[in-house]
Amino acid sequence: MTTHFIEAEIDLQQTHLTLKEAVEEALQEQGAPLRWAITKVNKEKQTAQVEAIVTTANSQ
């Protein structure tokens, strides 16, 4: 198992999910999220910046 630090931007207008669900869905594309935090919100663009630690299986 490997951990990675990632950043993601969530478009708050383009999702029908709750904010928590939208963040977790975006992070699942990168791995299994261990923890995440919203670090910035842009009110004009309606986006949220997320920083996260995710785990992935080792490729061997």
N, C-alpha and C positions, 0 to 999 in steps of 0.2 A: 504494500500500500504506500502511495506517495501523496504528500500534501502539496497544494499549490495555492499561492495568493493570486486572486483574480479581481478585476474590476469590471463592472457591467453597468450599462446605462439602460434604465427602464423607461419606456415611453408610457406615461400615465394615461394618455388619451387613447391609445391604441389597444387597450386591454379591457376585457369584460370581467376579469378576475379581480379579487381583492388585491391590495398592494402586497400583502404577504405571499399570496399564491403566485402573483406575477414575478416576484423576486425569486421564489423557490423554483419556478418553472425555468426561468432564465439561467439559474445556476446549475440545474440538473444537466444542461447541455455540456457543462464543463466537468462535472463530477458530482459526487455526493457532498452537499454542503455540511460542514461542521458548525460554522458560525458565519454570520454576516451582519453588516451594519449599513444603514443608509447614511452616507457621509455628506451628501449635498443634494439640494432640491433646486431646480431652476423653474421658477414660477412662470416665466414668460414662455419657455419651450415646453413646459409640463413634463419634465423628465426628472428622474431620480438617479443619482450616482450611488452605486453599491460596491462595497469592498467585502471580499469573502475569502474564507479558507475552505477549500474543497479537497476531497480525497479521490484518488483514482487507483484502479488496480494496476499493479506492475505488469508491464508487457515484457514477456520473456520468450 
